[in-house]
Amino acid sequence: MNTLVALCAVGAEKILGNELKLLGYKLVSNAPGRVTFTGDDDALFRTNLCLRTADRVYLQMAEFEAADFDQLFDGVYAVRWQDFLRKDSRVVVDKVRIYKSKLNSEHSIQGMVQKAIYKKLGDTWHMQTLPESGEKSDVRVYMDEDRALILLDLSGLPLHKRGYRTDGGFAPLRETTAAALLQLMTWRRKTPLHDPFCGSGTFAIEAALYAYNVAPGFGRRFALENLPIFNSRRAEEIRRAEAEKIRTDVEVRITGTDIDPAAIERARKNAEHACVMAGRALNLIDSSNKVPRPDFDVADFADITAPYESGLLICNPPYGERLGDAEQAEEIYRKMSCLFDEFKGWQMGVITAHKKFQECIGRYATTLKSLKAGNLDTTFYMYTGEEKRKNHGNRSRAR
């Protein structure tokens, strides 16, 4: 049994934990932005392929007390790195996170961990110098109250890089964040979904992948595939098993609009790439079925009306950091109040970093959720059921 650590947006730990439990893995603990769990050897590949809300997956190599550099070196050296790395691997200690530890120099910790790994590999293979000419292998270190956690990256590129988005436009929402917000709204595929600020189409595409049961990692490779522990035969079996789960016989109504024609063109291209990715997965099981594309059209949000009596309106409207003008963002928010009238009976979810969003739109959300989206501290405002049409002077409690 392996101990693994999955990273996510700060605030999305519970959502990621639920995903892991649905995959059949046992949760061990969580901390801000990460969830620790146990899984069999299949979990190393399957979590990278299937998790929608994780940013990375790591294999936990060691956890030990390290109040000084001797303890840090010895703890890292004790790991059987020769089982996980190749003779030509280029080891990079990419990040160090420190919290209340005596060892508090990121640069010094990086150097000591890398030294211990190369020393172990060199001693094992009787080599004074390792070539470092092969694939890069990233190691991450957490120093938490004098306790070291040593992790080996299994993902490579962050998992939000699904492979379908060739052009995200300006300040796009991460795919993993979009997937987490859909889960927060408990969206189901039978419910119509519309994004009135669709940009590059992230919400709509992530909703489509979820609705048709398409694993988000079908269109890319993972760092695991460069490691000697990778079982290519078993990975292919897992891919086929996940391809068998894809549904193309379900009714899904997912749409997006944007005032910018270039944004709509990007959204359509990205959706096409995502659906082609799904088609290639279906080819693994000799299926010629196709995953339908979401519908995107050019339209100002102020001109659209609800196509159905109920559904989910979800969006990432422009805000100060993206527009460069907070006043312009506030004007958009004031105009957005019309959506409550045009989409009566719909739930609404809005993510923004702008602190005056509720004041400007004139409505107070049923529930608020703080999320760290990239480098931004954002809030997700959820308006559900009748609550969204209450008098805007009646503030609901943020949870």
HELIX and SHEET records of a PDB file:
HELIX    1   1 GLU A   13  LEU A   22  1                                  10    
HELIX    2   2 ASP A   42  CYS A   50  1                                   9    
HELIX    3   3 PHE A   69  TYR A   77  1                                   9    
HELIX    4   4 TRP A   81  ASP A   83  5                                   3    
HELIX    5   5 GLU A  106  TRP A  125  1                                  20    
HELIX    6   6 GLU A  175  LEU A  184  1                                  10    
HELIX    7   7 THR A  202  ALA A  211  1                                  10    
HELIX    8   8 ALA A  223  ASN A  226  5                                   4    
HELIX    9   9 SER A  232  GLU A  244  1                                  13    
HELIX   10  10 PRO A  261  ASN A  283  1                                  23    
HELIX   11  11 PHE A  301  ASP A  303  5                                   3    
HELIX   12  12 GLY A  320  LEU A  323  1                                   4    
HELIX   13  13 ALA A  326  LYS A  335  1                                  10    
HELIX   14  14 CYS A  338  GLU A  342  1                                   5    
HELIX   15  15 PHE A  357  ILE A  361  1                                   5    
HELIX   16  16 GLY A  385  ARG A  389  5                                   5    
SHEET    1   A 7 LYS A  26  ALA A  31  0                                        
SHEET    2   A 7 ARG A  34  GLY A  39 -1                                        
SHEET    3   A 7 ASN A   2  LEU A   7 -1                                        
SHEET    4   A 7 ARG A  56  GLU A  65 -1                                        
SHEET    5   A 7 ARG A 147  ASP A 153 -1                                        
SHEET    6   A 7 LYS A 136  ASP A 144 -1                                        
SHEET    7   A 7 ARG A  90  TYR A  99  1                                        
SHEET    1   B 7 ASP A 295  VAL A 298  0                                        
SHEET    2   B 7 ILE A 254  ASP A 258  1                                        
SHEET    3   B 7 LEU A 193  ASP A 195  1                                        
SHEET    4   B 7 GLY A 311  CYS A 315  1                                        
SHEET    5   B 7 TRP A 346  THR A 352  1                                        
SHEET    6   B 7 LEU A 376  TYR A 383 -1                                        
SHEET    7   B 7 THR A 367  ALA A 373 -1                                        
END                                                                             
